[in-house]
Amino acid sequence: MSEEMRIYTSKDVKGVELGGALKNIIAFCAGVAAGIGLGDNTFAALITRGLGELARLGTKLGGERETFYGLSGLGDLIVTCLSEHSRNRKAGKLIGQGKTLEETKKEVGMVIESIDNIDVAYQLGKKNDVYMPIIETVYKVIYENLKPQDAVKDLMTRDKKSE
């Protein structure tokens, strides 16, 4: 501990690892939203609903629910979704602006964890019967050529659900 940094501990290694990997997908989605010109209310909804998806999948895979609502879950999710320094957000923004996946990878110039994580999370969700409409929709954007604007429409026009 120091005046510049405070450390918190967790025994939930699986939850911390899953939160760290899965939050990149939601950050990618936040970038897509920025790239197509959506605003702050969209980011709030995306982070909130995305956190629910991460927690559902993460607990199904053995993580503890509390971990996803702590600093290594929600805290990391917020900064990764909103930071202009996040390469996952930047990649999503480029896709939202109409760049191809190859153009995006070249422009970012670093590993974009979310790209590989999207496929893995999608497959794990299907295998474990976890409801994840955001992850399912971004999977379609990356792997089935769904246009980002159509992805938003698909998410917004789903059947009503209770929170």
N, C-alpha and C positions, 0 to 999 in steps of 0.2 A: 504494500500500500504506500501511496505517496500523495502529495498534493495534486499531482497531475493525473493519477490513475487509481481507480478503486477496483479490486478484484472480487468477484463473487464465484463461489464454487457450486458444482452440481455433481451428484452421483449418477445422473441420468445421461450417460455417455451416448446412448442410442438416440435419445431425444435431441441432444445438442447437435449431434452429427446430422440427423435428419433435418432439423430446423435450418442448419447452415447450408445444406444442399437445396432444400425445397424453396427457401425464400428467394433464391435466384430466379426461379420461374416466375414468381409474382413480380419481381423487379423487372424482368423482361416484359411482362404484360403492362406494367406501369410505363415503361418506355414506349411501347406500342401506342398506348393511350396518349402520351405526350406527342408522339409523332403524328397522330391524326388530329391533334388539336383539342383533345378533351381537357377538362380543368380539374380544379381542386376537389370538387365533390366526387368526381370519378375516382381520384386517387384514394379518397377516404373510403369509398365503397369497395374498391379493389383490395386495399390493404385489409379491411375488416373481413370481407367475404373470403379473401385469399387465406387469411390466418385460419379461418374455420376449416378450409380444405386441408391446410398443412397439419392442423391439429387432428383432424379425422384420420388422415392417412398415417401420420406419425404415431398416434396411439394404437392404431390397428397393427402397426409394425413393431410395437413394444416400447415406444417412448411414453413418458409421463405427460399428461395433459398440462400440468403446471409449467413445464419447461417451455412449451410453445407460447405461453403467455408471459414469459419472463424476458430478460435481456437477450438471451441467445435465440429467442424466438421472435416475439413482437419487436423488441428493440432493434435487432439486426434487420428485421423485415422493413421497418420504417426507414432506417437510414439507407438501405440498399434500394428501396423503391423511390426515394426522393432525392438522392444525391446525384448531382451531375457528374460525379467521379466514378459512379458504378458502371463497370463495363457491361454488365447484364442489362441495366436500364438503357445504356447507350445503344446496345445491339437492338433492343426492342424498338427504340426510337427510330433507328435507321430502317427497320422493317416497316414500321408505321408510315414512314415517309416514302415507301415504295421501293426501297433497295432490295435486291435479291439476298438470299442467305450467303452466297459466295461474296458478293460485294460487301456485305456487312462484316463478315469474318476478316476480310482484307483490311477494311477501314479501322476496325477495332484493333487488330494487330496483336491481340492477346487471346488467351483461352477464354471462351465464353461458356462458363459452366452450365448455364441455363439450357443451352441448346441440347446437350446430351441428357441433362436432367429431365427435360420435358418428356422425352420418350420413355425413360425409366419410370417416372412418376405416373404417367398415363398407363403403362403396362401394370404397375403395382396396384393402381386404383382398380383397374378391371379385374385383376386376379383376386383382389381382396374385397370386391364389391363395395368400394368406397365412392360416395357421391362427390364428384369434383368437376362441376361444370366449367370453371375457369381453366383448369388444366386440360380438360378434354377439348375445349375450344381452341386454346393456344396450340395444342397438338395439331389440330386441323389446319391452323394458319401455317405452321412450319412444315408439316408432312403431307398435307392434302391440298395445299395451295388455296385455302380459304382466305379471302381478302379481309384485312383487318376491320374495315368498316362493316362488312357482313358478319364478322365475328361479334362485334358489339351488338348488332341488331339481334343476332341469335341469342346472346346472353340476356339482353333486355326484354325479349318477348317470350321467354320461357314461362311455363305455368307459375302462378303465384305460389309462394311457400310462406309458411310462418317462420319467423326468426326464433 
